[in-house]
Amino acid sequence: MRLDAPRIEPVDLDRLDADQRAALEPFLAPDTGVVGGKVGGGRVLNIFRTLAHAPKALTAFLGWGSYILSKRNALSARDREIVILRAGYNCRSGYEWTQHKRIGLDSGLSESEIERIKAGPDADGWTAIERAMLRATDELTGRHFVTDATWAALAPLGDKGRMDLVFTVGQYTQVSMILNSFGIQVEEGWEVDPDLRA
């Protein structure tokens, strides 16, 4: 967490205007189909309540995000969460890490693998393709470019998989910038990793 208080307060769900209500409708409906959009009892996450201040942007954001988190993404759910968690960690986004740690566990990552993501591509225990995905994530979040050597190491993903890796890291770098800069706070009851506290 970069900030310990929001710069932009989440909207009050009891005081939505028509555009905000329309943008948040996927979360207000009984079955959203959006990964991680609701917390117990249908509470809309702070990220979406904050982005509702710009409802048209939120609607566009949800469209692209639903591609990244869907089976249309060539990365498996597990591989996708490896790169999302690494991007969030590199961006020092406590909210992103906290949310996607839950999703990562549901996608087949173990607690020890999630902890190892912090150490990056050179940590022991990664397969060659996992190491390449982590290295690509580091290159994208650090230099905004995948080197030739890393691109070649990503060949088992195919062209679509390499594209989707770049799309995924780009999306979650943007999400981390949003969370960090707007001061979006974690949901009540969530514990932020000590390595990512403000």
Order of alpha helices (4+ residues) and beta strands (2+ residues): alpha-beta-beta-alpha-alpha-alpha-alpha-alpha-alpha-alpha-alpha
